[in-house]
Amino acid sequence: MYISEIEIKNFKAFDNIKINCNEKFNVIVGENNIGKSTIFEALILWKFAYDSLIKERNKNSFCKATTNY
């Protein structure tokens, strides 16, 4: 799966952040306590919600799991 963009709104310390991802390689660096781990937590939460709520509901419907949300 390729993630082209990450947009986080109202999650922990982030009001609104948008990260454009490179197709081949991405690195998140910075000082301590600025939100690097929060970006990964948001991705894990999205993946959990997608797998358990969205993907499961679409198994028997006309939408495929590749639908963009």
mmCIF file as gemmi writes it, N, C-alpha and C atoms, coordinates in Angstrom:
data_model
loop_
_atom_site.group_PDB
_atom_site.id
_atom_site.type_symbol
_atom_site.label_atom_id
_atom_site.label_alt_id
_atom_site.label_comp_id
_atom_site.label_asym_id
_atom_site.label_entity_id
_atom_site.label_seq_id
_atom_site.pdbx_PDB_ins_code
_atom_site.Cartn_x
_atom_site.Cartn_y
_atom_site.Cartn_z
_atom_site.occupancy
_atom_site.B_iso_or_equiv
_atom_site.pdbx_formal_charge
_atom_site.auth_seq_id
_atom_site.auth_asym_id
_atom_site.pdbx_PDB_model_num
ATOM 1 N N . MET Axp A 1 ? 0.846 -1.164 0 1 0 ? 1 A 1
ATOM 2 C CA . MET Axp A 1 ? 0 0 0 1 0 ? 1 A 1
ATOM 3 C C . MET Axp A 1 ? 0.898 1.236 0 1 0 ? 1 A 1
ATOM 4 N N . TYR Axp A 2 ? 0.588 2.167 -0.854 1 0 ? 2 A 1
ATOM 5 C CA . TYR Axp A 2 ? 1.321 3.422 -0.934 1 0 ? 2 A 1
ATOM 6 C C . TYR Axp A 2 ? 0.461 4.535 -0.355 1 0 ? 2 A 1
ATOM 7 N N . ILE Axp A 3 ? 1 5.25 0.603 1 0 ? 3 A 1
ATOM 8 C CA . ILE Axp A 3 ? 0.311 6.394 1.197 1 0 ? 3 A 1
ATOM 9 C C . ILE Axp A 3 ? 0.921 7.646 0.588 1 0 ? 3 A 1
ATOM 10 N N . SER Axp A 4 ? 0.132 8.387 -0.153 1 0 ? 4 A 1
ATOM 11 C CA . SER Axp A 4 ? 0.656 9.571 -0.828 1 0 ? 4 A 1
ATOM 12 C C . SER Axp A 4 ? 0.635 10.801 0.074 1 0 ? 4 A 1
ATOM 13 N N . GLU Axp A 5 ? -0.282 10.831 1.014 1 0 ? 5 A 1
ATOM 14 C CA . GLU Axp A 5 ? -0.419 12.004 1.877 1 0 ? 5 A 1
ATOM 15 C C . GLU Axp A 5 ? -1.015 11.604 3.215 1 0 ? 5 A 1
ATOM 16 N N . ILE Axp A 6 ? -0.522 12.206 4.272 1 0 ? 6 A 1
ATOM 17 C CA . ILE Axp A 6 ? -1.07 11.995 5.61 1 0 ? 6 A 1
ATOM 18 C C . ILE Axp A 6 ? -1.605 13.337 6.088 1 0 ? 6 A 1
ATOM 19 N N . GLU Axp A 7 ? -2.865 13.361 6.459 1 0 ? 7 A 1
ATOM 20 C CA . GLU Axp A 7 ? -3.45 14.58 7.013 1 0 ? 7 A 1
ATOM 21 C C . GLU Axp A 7 ? -4.062 14.238 8.365 1 0 ? 7 A 1
ATOM 22 N N . ILE Axp A 8 ? -3.605 14.934 9.389 1 0 ? 8 A 1
ATOM 23 C CA . ILE Axp A 8 ? -4.064 14.687 10.75 1 0 ? 8 A 1
ATOM 24 C C . ILE Axp A 8 ? -4.722 15.959 11.259 1 0 ? 8 A 1
ATOM 25 N N . LYS Axp A 9 ? -5.967 15.819 11.73 1 0 ? 9 A 1
ATOM 26 C CA . LYS Axp A 9 ? -6.707 16.961 12.266 1 0 ? 9 A 1
ATOM 27 C C . LYS Axp A 9 ? -7.201 16.629 13.668 1 0 ? 9 A 1
ATOM 28 N N . ASN Axp A 10 ? -6.969 17.54 14.577 1 0 ? 10 A 1
ATOM 29 C CA . ASN Axp A 10 ? -7.477 17.432 15.957 1 0 ? 10 A 1
ATOM 30 C C . ASN Axp A 10 ? -7.127 16.095 16.609 1 0 ? 10 A 1
ATOM 31 N N . PHE Axp A 11 ? -5.869 15.722 16.543 1 0 ? 11 A 1
ATOM 32 C CA . PHE Axp A 11 ? -5.402 14.483 17.164 1 0 ? 11 A 1
ATOM 33 C C . PHE Axp A 11 ? -4.226 14.817 18.066 1 0 ? 11 A 1
ATOM 34 N N . LYS Axp A 12 ? -4.413 14.597 19.347 1 0 ? 12 A 1
ATOM 35 C CA . LYS Axp A 12 ? -3.421 14.928 20.373 1 0 ? 12 A 1
ATOM 36 C C . LYS Axp A 12 ? -2.981 16.376 20.215 1 0 ? 12 A 1
ATOM 37 N N . ALA Axp A 13 ? -1.7 16.633 20.016 1 0 ? 13 A 1
ATOM 38 C CA . ALA Axp A 13 ? -1.197 18.015 19.96 1 0 ? 13 A 1
ATOM 39 C C . ALA Axp A 13 ? -1.356 18.657 18.588 1 0 ? 13 A 1
ATOM 40 N N . PHE Axp A 14 ? -1.782 17.883 17.589 1 0 ? 14 A 1
ATOM 41 C CA . PHE Axp A 14 ? -1.895 18.419 16.234 1 0 ? 14 A 1
ATOM 42 C C . PHE Axp A 14 ? -3.288 19.003 15.994 1 0 ? 14 A 1
ATOM 43 N N . ASP Axp A 15 ? -3.335 20.259 15.623 1 0 ? 15 A 1
ATOM 44 C CA . ASP Axp A 15 ? -4.6 20.855 15.18 1 0 ? 15 A 1
ATOM 45 C C . ASP Axp A 15 ? -4.861 20.469 13.737 1 0 ? 15 A 1
ATOM 46 N N . ASN Axp A 16 ? -3.847 20.651 12.911 1 0 ? 16 A 1
ATOM 47 C CA . ASN Axp A 16 ? -3.951 20.302 11.492 1 0 ? 16 A 1
ATOM 48 C C . ASN Axp A 16 ? -2.542 20.189 10.926 1 0 ? 16 A 1
ATOM 49 N N . ILE Axp A 17 ? -2.208 19.03 10.389 1 0 ? 17 A 1
ATOM 50 C CA . ILE Axp A 17 ? -0.904 18.816 9.776 1 0 ? 17 A 1
ATOM 51 C C . ILE Axp A 17 ? -1.096 17.988 8.516 1 0 ? 17 A 1
ATOM 52 N N . LYS Axp A 18 ? -0.359 18.317 7.483 1 0 ? 18 A 1
ATOM 53 C CA . LYS Axp A 18 ? -0.414 17.569 6.228 1 0 ? 18 A 1
ATOM 54 C C . LYS Axp A 18 ? 1.013 17.213 5.831 1 0 ? 18 A 1
ATOM 55 N N . ILE Axp A 19 ? 1.235 15.934 5.564 1 0 ? 19 A 1
ATOM 56 C CA . ILE Axp A 19 ? 2.558 15.443 5.181 1 0 ? 19 A 1
ATOM 57 C C . ILE Axp A 19 ? 2.435 14.781 3.819 1 0 ? 19 A 1
ATOM 58 N N . ASN Axp A 20 ? 3.182 15.273 2.852 1 0 ? 20 A 1
ATOM 59 C CA . ASN Axp A 20 ? 3.239 14.649 1.535 1 0 ? 20 A 1
ATOM 60 C C . ASN Axp A 20 ? 4.346 13.602 1.553 1 0 ? 20 A 1
ATOM 61 N N . CYS Axp A 21 ? 4.003 12.387 1.2 1 0 ? 21 A 1
ATOM 62 C CA . CYS Axp A 21 ? 4.948 11.272 1.277 1 0 ? 21 A 1
ATOM 63 C C . CYS Axp A 21 ? 5.61 11.017 -0.069 1 0 ? 21 A 1
ATOM 64 N N . ASN Axp A 22 ? 6.85 10.555 0.006 1 0 ? 22 A 1
ATOM 65 C CA . ASN Axp A 22 ? 7.583 10.138 -1.171 1 0 ? 22 A 1
ATOM 66 C C . ASN Axp A 22 ? 7.251 8.678 -1.443 1 0 ? 22 A 1
ATOM 67 N N . GLU Axp A 23 ? 7.17 8.3 -2.682 1 0 ? 23 A 1
ATOM 68 C CA . GLU Axp A 23 ? 6.788 6.93 -3.043 1 0 ? 23 A 1
ATOM 69 C C . GLU Axp A 23 ? 7.834 5.9 -2.635 1 0 ? 23 A 1
ATOM 70 N N . LYS Axp A 24 ? 9.11 6.299 -2.568 1 0 ? 24 A 1
ATOM 71 C CA . LYS Axp A 24 ? 10.17 5.32 -2.333 1 0 ? 24 A 1
ATOM 72 C C . LYS Axp A 24 ? 10.709 5.309 -0.912 1 0 ? 24 A 1
ATOM 73 N N . PHE Axp A 25 ? 10.825 6.474 -0.276 1 0 ? 25 A 1
ATOM 74 C CA . PHE Axp A 25 ? 11.489 6.502 1.028 1 0 ? 25 A 1
ATOM 75 C C . PHE Axp A 25 ? 11.054 7.738 1.806 1 0 ? 25 A 1
ATOM 76 N N . ASN Axp A 26 ? 10.75 7.56 3.099 1 0 ? 26 A 1
ATOM 77 C CA . ASN Axp A 26 ? 10.355 8.671 3.964 1 0 ? 26 A 1
ATOM 78 C C . ASN Axp A 26 ? 11.037 8.534 5.318 1 0 ? 26 A 1
ATOM 79 N N . VAL Axp A 27 ? 11.442 9.662 5.875 1 0 ? 27 A 1
ATOM 80 C CA . VAL Axp A 27 ? 12.068 9.7 7.192 1 0 ? 27 A 1
ATOM 81 C C . VAL Axp A 27 ? 11.417 10.824 7.987 1 0 ? 27 A 1
ATOM 82 N N . ILE Axp A 28 ? 11.071 10.542 9.23 1 0 ? 28 A 1
ATOM 83 C CA . ILE Axp A 28 ? 10.536 11.574 10.113 1 0 ? 28 A 1
ATOM 84 C C . ILE Axp A 28 ? 11.56 11.789 11.213 1 0 ? 28 A 1
ATOM 85 N N . VAL Axp A 29 ? 12.135 12.968 11.261 1 0 ? 29 A 1
ATOM 86 C CA . VAL Axp A 29 ? 13.161 13.297 12.253 1 0 ? 29 A 1
ATOM 87 C C . VAL Axp A 29 ? 12.777 14.58 12.972 1 0 ? 29 A 1
ATOM 88 N N . GLY Axp A 30 ? 13.333 14.764 14.159 1 0 ? 30 A 1
ATOM 89 C CA . GLY Axp A 30 ? 13.092 15.99 14.905 1 0 ? 30 A 1
ATOM 90 C C . GLY Axp A 30 ? 13.473 15.819 16.357 1 0 ? 30 A 1
ATOM 91 N N . GLU Axp A 31 ? 13.379 16.908 17.072 1 0 ? 31 A 1
ATOM 92 C CA . GLU Axp A 31 ? 13.711 16.899 18.492 1 0 ? 31 A 1
ATOM 93 C C . GLU Axp A 31 ? 12.701 16.056 19.27 1 0 ? 31 A 1
ATOM 94 N N . ASN Axp A 32 ? 13.03 15.809 20.512 1 0 ? 32 A 1
ATOM 95 C CA . ASN Axp A 32 ? 12.131 15.05 21.382 1 0 ? 32 A 1
ATOM 96 C C . ASN Axp A 32 ? 10.855 15.83 21.656 1 0 ? 32 A 1
ATOM 97 N N . ASN Axp A 33 ? 9.755 15.094 21.783 1 0 ? 33 A 1
ATOM 98 C CA . ASN Axp A 33 ? 8.469 15.648 22.207 1 0 ? 33 A 1
ATOM 99 C C . ASN Axp A 33 ? 7.881 16.678 21.232 1 0 ? 33 A 1
ATOM 100 N N . ILE Axp A 34 ? 8.014 16.413 19.924 1 0 ? 34 A 1
ATOM 101 C CA . ILE Axp A 34 ? 7.389 17.319 18.948 1 0 ? 34 A 1
ATOM 102 C C . ILE Axp A 34 ? 6.296 16.634 18.132 1 0 ? 34 A 1
ATOM 103 N N . GLY Axp A 35 ? 6.11 15.305 18.336 1 0 ? 35 A 1
ATOM 104 C CA . GLY Axp A 35 ? 4.988 14.638 17.691 1 0 ? 35 A 1
ATOM 105 C C . GLY Axp A 35 ? 5.332 13.57 16.671 1 0 ? 35 A 1
ATOM 106 N N . LYS Axp A 36 ? 6.578 13.135 16.61 1 0 ? 36 A 1
ATOM 107 C CA . LYS Axp A 36 ? 6.942 12.081 15.643 1 0 ? 36 A 1
ATOM 108 C C . LYS Axp A 36 ? 6.15 10.81 15.912 1 0 ? 36 A 1
ATOM 109 N N . SER Axp A 37 ? 6.085 10.388 17.14 1 0 ? 37 A 1
ATOM 110 C CA . SER Axp A 37 ? 5.348 9.165 17.494 1 0 ? 37 A 1
ATOM 111 C C . SER Axp A 37 ? 3.848 9.347 17.305 1 0 ? 37 A 1
ATOM 112 N N . THR Axp A 38 ? 3.356 10.554 17.485 1 0 ? 38 A 1
ATOM 113 C CA . THR Axp A 38 ? 1.936 10.833 17.297 1 0 ? 38 A 1
ATOM 114 C C . THR Axp A 38 ? 1.516 10.578 15.856 1 0 ? 38 A 1
ATOM 115 N N . ILE Axp A 39 ? 2.393 10.859 14.909 1 0 ? 39 A 1
ATOM 116 C CA . ILE Axp A 39 ? 2.094 10.575 13.5 1 0 ? 39 A 1
ATOM 117 C C . ILE Axp A 39 ? 1.884 9.082 13.31 1 0 ? 39 A 1
ATOM 118 N N . PHE Axp A 40 ? 2.743 8.269 13.913 1 0 ? 40 A 1
ATOM 119 C CA . PHE Axp A 40 ? 2.597 6.818 13.788 1 0 ? 40 A 1
ATOM 120 C C . PHE Axp A 40 ? 1.374 6.307 14.545 1 0 ? 40 A 1
ATOM 121 N N . GLU Axp A 41 ? 1.071 6.901 15.683 1 0 ? 41 A 1
ATOM 122 C CA . GLU Axp A 41 ? -0.133 6.52 16.417 1 0 ? 41 A 1
ATOM 123 C C . GLU Axp A 41 ? -1.383 6.804 15.595 1 0 ? 41 A 1
ATOM 124 N N . ALA Axp A 42 ? -1.403 7.926 14.91 1 0 ? 42 A 1
ATOM 125 C CA . ALA Axp A 42 ? -2.546 8.262 14.058 1 0 ? 42 A 1
ATOM 126 C C . ALA Axp A 42 ? -2.678 7.261 12.915 1 0 ? 42 A 1
ATOM 127 N N . LEU Axp A 43 ? -1.56 6.845 12.33 1 0 ? 43 A 1
ATOM 128 C CA . LEU Axp A 43 ? -1.597 5.845 11.256 1 0 ? 43 A 1
ATOM 129 C C . LEU Axp A 43 ? -2.092 4.493 11.763 1 0 ? 43 A 1
ATOM 130 N N . ILE Axp A 44 ? -1.64 4.098 12.945 1 0 ? 44 A 1
ATOM 131 C CA . ILE Axp A 44 ? -2.085 2.826 13.53 1 0 ? 44 A 1
ATOM 132 C C . ILE Axp A 44 ? -3.577 2.875 13.835 1 0 ? 44 A 1
ATOM 133 N N . LEU Axp A 45 ? -4.057 3.999 14.367 1 0 ? 45 A 1
ATOM 134 C CA . LEU Axp A 45 ? -5.483 4.156 14.655 1 0 ? 45 A 1
ATOM 135 C C . LEU Axp A 45 ? -6.304 4.105 13.372 1 0 ? 45 A 1
ATOM 136 N N . TRP Axp A 46 ? -5.843 4.783 12.322 1 0 ? 46 A 1
ATOM 137 C CA . TRP Axp A 46 ? -6.539 4.742 11.036 1 0 ? 46 A 1
ATOM 138 C C . TRP Axp A 46 ? -6.586 3.311 10.496 1 0 ? 46 A 1
ATOM 139 N N . LYS Axp A 47 ? -5.461 2.602 10.559 1 0 ? 47 A 1
ATOM 140 C CA . LYS Axp A 47 ? -5.401 1.221 10.055 1 0 ? 47 A 1
ATOM 141 C C . LYS Axp A 47 ? -6.373 0.326 10.817 1 0 ? 47 A 1
ATOM 142 N N . PHE Axp A 48 ? -6.423 0.477 12.139 1 0 ? 48 A 1
ATOM 143 C CA . PHE Axp A 48 ? -7.356 -0.314 12.946 1 0 ? 48 A 1
ATOM 144 C C . PHE Axp A 48 ? -8.801 -0.007 12.559 1 0 ? 48 A 1
ATOM 145 N N . ALA Axp A 49 ? -9.126 1.272 12.442 1 0 ? 49 A 1
ATOM 146 C CA . ALA Axp A 49 ? -10.492 1.656 12.075 1 0 ? 49 A 1
ATOM 147 C C . ALA Axp A 49 ? -10.837 1.169 10.682 1 0 ? 49 A 1
ATOM 148 N N . TYR Axp A 50 ? -9.916 1.29 9.757 1 0 ? 50 A 1
ATOM 149 C CA . TYR Axp A 50 ? -10.157 0.831 8.382 1 0 ? 50 A 1
ATOM 150 C C . TYR Axp A 50 ? -10.407 -0.665 8.35 1 0 ? 50 A 1
ATOM 151 N N . ASP Axp A 51 ? -9.527 -1.436 9.008 1 0 ? 51 A 1
ATOM 152 C CA . ASP Axp A 51 ? -9.664 -2.895 8.992 1 0 ? 51 A 1
ATOM 153 C C . ASP Axp A 51 ? -10.922 -3.38 9.696 1 0 ? 51 A 1
ATOM 154 N N . SER Axp A 52 ? -11.225 -2.814 10.851 1 0 ? 52 A 1
ATOM 155 C CA . SER Axp A 52 ? -12.327 -3.353 11.644 1 0 ? 52 A 1
ATOM 156 C C . SER Axp A 52 ? -13.686 -2.745 11.304 1 0 ? 52 A 1
ATOM 157 N N . LEU Axp A 53 ? -13.723 -1.528 10.826 1 0 ? 53 A 1
ATOM 158 C CA . LEU Axp A 53 ? -15.009 -0.887 10.569 1 0 ? 53 A 1
ATOM 159 C C . LEU Axp A 53 ? -15.338 -0.758 9.084 1 0 ? 53 A 1
ATOM 160 N N . ILE Axp A 54 ? -14.429 -0.243 8.316 1 0 ? 54 A 1
ATOM 161 C CA . ILE Axp A 54 ? -14.715 0.052 6.914 1 0 ? 54 A 1
ATOM 162 C C . ILE Axp A 54 ? -14.556 -1.177 6.037 1 0 ? 54 A 1
ATOM 163 N N . LYS Axp A 55 ? -13.439 -1.86 6.155 1 0 ? 55 A 1
ATOM 164 C CA . LYS Axp A 55 ? -13.168 -3.017 5.297 1 0 ? 55 A 1
ATOM 165 C C . LYS Axp A 55 ? -14.173 -4.142 5.545 1 0 ? 55 A 1
ATOM 166 N N . GLU Axp A 56 ? -14.505 -4.395 6.803 1 0 ? 56 A 1
ATOM 167 C CA . GLU Axp A 56 ? -15.452 -5.462 7.144 1 0 ? 56 A 1
ATOM 168 C C . GLU Axp A 56 ? -16.842 -5.182 6.576 1 0 ? 56 A 1
ATOM 169 N N . ARG Axp A 57 ? -17.277 -3.952 6.613 1 0 ? 57 A 1
ATOM 170 C CA . ARG Axp A 57 ? -18.611 -3.607 6.112 1 0 ? 57 A 1
ATOM 171 C C . ARG Axp A 57 ? -18.688 -3.699 4.597 1 0 ? 57 A 1
ATOM 172 N N . ASN Axp A 58 ? -17.586 -3.534 3.919 1 0 ? 58 A 1
ATOM 173 C CA . ASN Axp A 58 ? -17.587 -3.504 2.46 1 0 ? 58 A 1
ATOM 174 C C . ASN Axp A 58 ? -17.342 -4.87 1.824 1 0 ? 58 A 1
ATOM 175 N N . LYS Axp A 59 ? -17.168 -5.919 2.607 1 0 ? 59 A 1
ATOM 176 C CA . LYS Axp A 59 ? -16.911 -7.238 2.034 1 0 ? 59 A 1
ATOM 177 C C . LYS Axp A 59 ? -18.044 -7.699 1.126 1 0 ? 59 A 1
ATOM 178 N N . ASN Axp A 60 ? -19.262 -7.461 1.539 1 0 ? 60 A 1
ATOM 179 C CA . ASN Axp A 60 ? -20.401 -7.941 0.771 1 0 ? 60 A 1
ATOM 180 C C . ASN Axp A 60 ? -21.142 -6.829 0.034 1 0 ? 60 A 1
ATOM 181 N N . SER Axp A 61 ? -20.545 -5.676 -0.046 1 0 ? 61 A 1
ATOM 182 C CA . SER Axp A 61 ? -21.215 -4.587 -0.734 1 0 ? 61 A 1
ATOM 183 C C . SER Axp A 61 ? -20.55 -4.322 -2.079 1 0 ? 61 A 1
ATOM 184 N N . PHE Axp A 62 ? -21.017 -3.311 -2.779 1 0 ? 62 A 1
ATOM 185 C CA . PHE Axp A 62 ? -20.473 -3.01 -4.094 1 0 ? 62 A 1
ATOM 186 C C . PHE Axp A 62 ? -19.119 -2.324 -4.02 1 0 ? 62 A 1
ATOM 187 N N . CYS Axp A 63 ? -18.729 -1.794 -2.864 1 0 ? 63 A 1
ATOM 188 C CA . CYS Axp A 63 ? -17.429 -1.139 -2.709 1 0 ? 63 A 1
ATOM 189 C C . CYS Axp A 63 ? -16.347 -2.177 -2.485 1 0 ? 63 A 1
ATOM 190 N N . LYS Axp A 64 ? -15.189 -1.934 -3.031 1 0 ? 64 A 1
ATOM 191 C CA . LYS Axp A 64 ? -14.056 -2.814 -2.781 1 0 ? 64 A 1
ATOM 192 C C . LYS Axp A 64 ? -13.185 -2.206 -1.703 1 0 ? 64 A 1
ATOM 193 N N . ALA Axp A 65 ? -12.289 -2.995 -1.145 1 0 ? 65 A 1
ATOM 194 C CA . ALA Axp A 65 ? -11.403 -2.518 -0.089 1 0 ? 65 A 1
ATOM 195 C C . ALA Axp A 65 ? -10.43 -1.476 -0.591 1 0 ? 65 A 1
ATOM 196 N N . THR Axp A 66 ? -10.304 -1.323 -1.904 1 0 ? 66 A 1
ATOM 197 C CA . THR Axp A 66 ? -9.364 -0.343 -2.456 1 0 ? 66 A 1
ATOM 198 C C . THR Axp A 66 ? -9.985 1.036 -2.582 1 0 ? 66 A 1
ATOM 199 N N . THR Axp A 67 ? -11.232 1.199 -2.157 1 0 ? 67 A 1
ATOM 200 C CA . THR Axp A 67 ? -11.89 2.498 -2.207 1 0 ? 67 A 1
ATOM 201 C C . THR Axp A 67 ? -11.144 3.48 -1.311 1 0 ? 67 A 1
ATOM 202 N N . ASN Axp A 68 ? -10.928 4.704 -1.774 1 0 ? 68 A 1
ATOM 203 C CA . ASN Axp A 68 ? -10.238 5.713 -0.975 1 0 ? 68 A 1
ATOM 204 C C . ASN Axp A 68 ? -11.211 6.347 0.014 1 0 ? 68 A 1
ATOM 205 N N . TYR Axp A 69 ? -10.78 6.468 1.263 1 0 ? 69 A 1
ATOM 206 C CA . TYR Axp A 69 ? -11.582 7.087 2.311 1 0 ? 69 A 1
ATOM 207 C C . TYR Axp A 69 ? -10.876 8.304 2.829 1 0 ? 69 A 1
